[in-house]
């Protein structure tokens, strides 16, 4: 095959491969975050993961209601959004000036399992009871009201060291994606260069 086509096609092929691998790696890593309060790795789309939306700041993610409310206290003004683990219904906590001003619904509760992984948010008493029957470890754990959950967060926040966590998107992902895009852009330039040289040599 003539150089006019061989090199640009090779660049196009390599660029496509690197772009696909880099984009896949980027998407996988961007779907994961570190809980800002305890550092636990969480998947953003996981039903147990809560989103903390500080006023005027990017969203943060937390592994459980207690951690999420600690993050809200760190920012002083934030809305915490989660979902009932049993029914999937939306639950929100509104924190203003480091005070819990509202919870929707007001019936929201938390199974207090003694660790981040076992602190489960529930829409109401009925859903909490249903979850207790589904999870073996949850049968005897206490249930806390939203006010009690906030009070627990306030207590923990007093001795916690909370800082924004870095992105989990790695340098290799950026490098793969950037290299792929560069080669894809270089392929037509190379083709035009060799085509021009070929015409000049005729």
Secondary structure, 3 states (H helix, E strand, C coil): CCHHHHHHHHHHHHHHHHHHHHHHHHHHHHCEEECCCCCCEEECCCCCCEEEEECCCCCEEECCHHHHHHHHHHHCCEEEEEECCCCCCEEEEEEECCEEEEEECCCCEEEECCCHHHEEEECCHHHHHHHHHHCHHHCCCEEEEHHHHHHHHHHHHCCCCCCCCCCCCCHHHHHHHHHHHHHHHHHHHHHHHHHHHHHHHC
